[in-house]
Amino acid sequence: MTDTEIISLFFARSEQAIAALGEKYGAILRRIARNLLQNEEDAEECVNDGYLAVWNTVPPRKPDPLLPYAARIVRNKALSLLRRRGAEKRSGYLWALDELCELLPDSEDLQARIDAMELGRSIDRFLDTLTAENRALFLRRYWYGESTEELAERFGGTENRISARLFRMRRALKKQLEKEGFTP
Amino acid sequence: MKEEIMLHALEEISDERLLEAAFYVPIAKAHRPKRLVRVLLIAAVLTTLFSVTAFAVWQGAMKVRISAPEEKASFHLLKSDFTDDYGEYAVLDRHVALTVTVEGAERAHWVQFRVSWLPEPAASSDRLERHSFFDVLNFASDHSLYVGWRQRPLEQLLREANMSEDEAKSWYNRINCDARAPASLLDISVYDAALLHNGPLIFGVAEGATAEVLREAALGDYELLELQVDYSAFYREQLKQDAPAELKLQNHVLLYEPTEKYLIRISGSDSAYSFESLEKIGENLEVLVTDFETQLPEMASDYLYCDLGRG
């Protein structure tokens, strides 16, 4: 079923819509939630909440492509849950996120100094400079939250080699952020 | 604060990028040989490599890139392994007479050795330096060198390695005597799986020296390879002087253990140590493979480069 057909089902308020969404993208959405939460039960709950959120927002929205829309919802729900869990249950994804945060300067008025949207656009521009494979590697680590072990399995090589590739990409991103004035 | 900003920033990644990453299938993976099969390229590469004249190499601070001329298509694995994706490293032509690539094991275990025989003049030299396993653990504990070792005190590392302090001090990963010493260069080093784990190890001979493979054979359980590097031209052309006797010719014996996948390099000045004596050192080495796993930290490149230098 195409995205347009699934969206049509949502617009028709057909319960088939959620089944179709789950059938087509459920595996990816569950993986995102599992990557971030590292807990099967929480992940399942998160994905179900995500389906409901799609149901409640489509219509009026008409997201095409559908996957990024649903993925952002599930990811945000998973991140909210992570925040509620508190520091004692930090997941592997937050450690990965720390690697990116290290690129930003230590500053008390960071929020005033850095516009997150501008930073995001800069990261998007940086992704333009990478090969398709490295873009996928970068996003699967820092957006989809896959572990280096999973990435090594998917992209081939050892975990260390994957870590080294990610390290080089972060280093290149840091250079760009410096050049664009995000970091001193 | 940083976390919030970064999470918001990541929200700005475009749908197109997210879709691409979600459905990306690494093409290269299908063509990559299984790691366990990609054992050691020494023998396979060297026979052909020796007839090859040059690679273009740039070697700077912690950055090395090798690019092979187009006609070296037979070194596909080398080329694919050392093609950097980002083009951020400049390439400067420098002559490399020989390149040996060693592929390491999956498991990052440690290998240490003891010597039970050393030739003179090294045997009685007071310039011989021994780098023990204890030194490695001590350094790692102090500097949080290895992933997973952070904030682990030395006592804990010793316990995990199942060694007393004295035992750890009696095993070595390197014994060397630099070439300026009266005993001339002697270097015994082990490149173990912990090191090779991160990626291939490349031995290169750069800076205008020439190299020759003199022998390939089996030595006990080892695959043996003997190389001789001649620095005469380097001294003549770059330093405008004749090479000192102890630096002119350097002999290298590489011993590769294919089961545990570690490499021992025994190098010496030809003026003091013949290949026979270097081989005899190898025959009399006692080797300990420690079932003590760790990971190397993130490195600037996914391979290690070792210049077979002048000591």
Contacts between the chains, C-beta under 8 A, distances in Angstrom:
chain1	res1	chain2	res2	distance
A	28	B	22	5.9
A	65	B	15	5.8
A	65	B	19	5.9
A	67	B	18	7.5
A	67	B	19	6.2
A	67	B	22	6.4
A	68	B	15	3.9
A	68	B	18	4.5
A	68	B	19	6.2
A	69	B	15	7.7
A	71	B	18	6.4
A	71	B	22	7.4
A	72	B	11	7.0
A	79	B	7	6.5
A	94	B	3	7.3
A	97	B	3	6.1
A	97	B	6	6.1
A	97	B	7	7.1
A	98	B	3	7.7
A	100	B	6	5.2
A	100	B	10	8.0
A	101	B	2	4.0
A	101	B	3	5.8
A	101	B	6	5.3
A	104	B	2	4.9
A	104	B	5	6.8
A	104	B	6	7.0
A	110	B	1	5.2
A	110	B	2	6.5
A	110	B	5	6.4
A	111	B	1	6.2
A	111	B	4	7.9
A	111	B	5	6.6
A	114	B	5	5.7
A	116	B	4	7.8
A	116	B	5	4.9
A	116	B	6	7.9
A	116	B	8	3.5
A	116	B	9	4.8
A	116	B	11	7.9
A	116	B	12	7.5
A	117	B	8	7.2
A	117	B	9	7.5
A	117	B	12	5.7
A	119	B	5	6.6
A	119	B	6	7.6
A	119	B	8	7.9
A	119	B	9	3.9
A	119	B	12	7.7
A	120	B	8	7.0
A	120	B	9	3.9
A	120	B	10	6.6
A	120	B	11	6.4
A	120	B	12	2.4
A	120	B	13	6.6
A	121	B	12	5.8
A	122	B	9	8.0
A	123	B	9	5.9
A	123	B	10	7.1
A	123	B	12	7.2
A	123	B	13	6.7
A	124	B	12	6.3
A	124	B	13	5.8
A	124	B	14	5.8
A	124	B	17	6.8
A	127	B	13	7.3
A	127	B	17	5.7
A	129	B	86	7.7
A	130	B	85	7.2
A	130	B	86	7.6
A	131	B	85	5.4
A	132	B	20	6.6
A	132	B	24	6.4
A	133	B	24	7.0
A	133	B	26	5.8
A	133	B	27	7.8
A	133	B	28	7.1
A	133	B	85	7.8
A	134	B	85	5.5
A	134	B	86	8.0
A	135	B	17	6.6
A	135	B	20	6.5
A	135	B	21	6.4
A	135	B	24	7.8
A	136	B	20	6.5
A	136	B	21	4.4
A	136	B	24	3.6
A	136	B	26	7.6
A	138	B	21	7.9
A	139	B	13	6.9
A	139	B	17	6.3
A	139	B	18	6.7
A	139	B	20	8.0
A	139	B	21	3.7
A	140	B	21	5.6
A	140	B	24	8.0
A	142	B	10	6.7
A	143	B	10	5.8
A	143	B	13	6.2
A	143	B	18	6.7
A	143	B	21	7.0
A	144	B	21	6.7
A	144	B	22	7.3
A	154	B	26	6.6
A	154	B	29	7.6
A	155	B	26	4.8
A	155	B	29	6.3
A	156	B	26	6.5
A	156	B	28	6.8
A	156	B	29	4.1
A	156	B	32	4.9
A	157	B	32	7.9
A	157	B	35	7.5
A	157	B	302	7.7
A	158	B	35	7.3
A	158	B	106	6.8
A	158	B	197	6.7
A	158	B	198	7.6
A	158	B	199	7.8
A	159	B	295	7.4
A	160	B	197	6.0
A	160	B	198	4.7
A	160	B	199	7.3
A	160	B	295	6.2
A	160	B	296	5.8
A	160	B	298	7.8
A	160	B	299	7.8
A	160	B	302	7.6
A	161	B	198	7.0
A	161	B	199	5.7
A	161	B	302	4.6
A	163	B	298	4.8
A	164	B	198	6.9
A	164	B	199	7.2
A	164	B	298	5.8
A	164	B	299	5.3
A	164	B	300	7.6
A	164	B	301	6.7
A	164	B	302	4.1
A	165	B	85	7.7
A	165	B	302	6.6
A	166	B	298	7.7
A	167	B	298	4.1
A	167	B	299	7.4
A	167	B	300	7.3
A	168	B	85	7.9
A	168	B	86	6.6
A	168	B	300	7.1
A	168	B	301	7.7
A	169	B	86	7.8
A	171	B	300	7.8
A	172	B	86	5.6
A	172	B	88	6.4
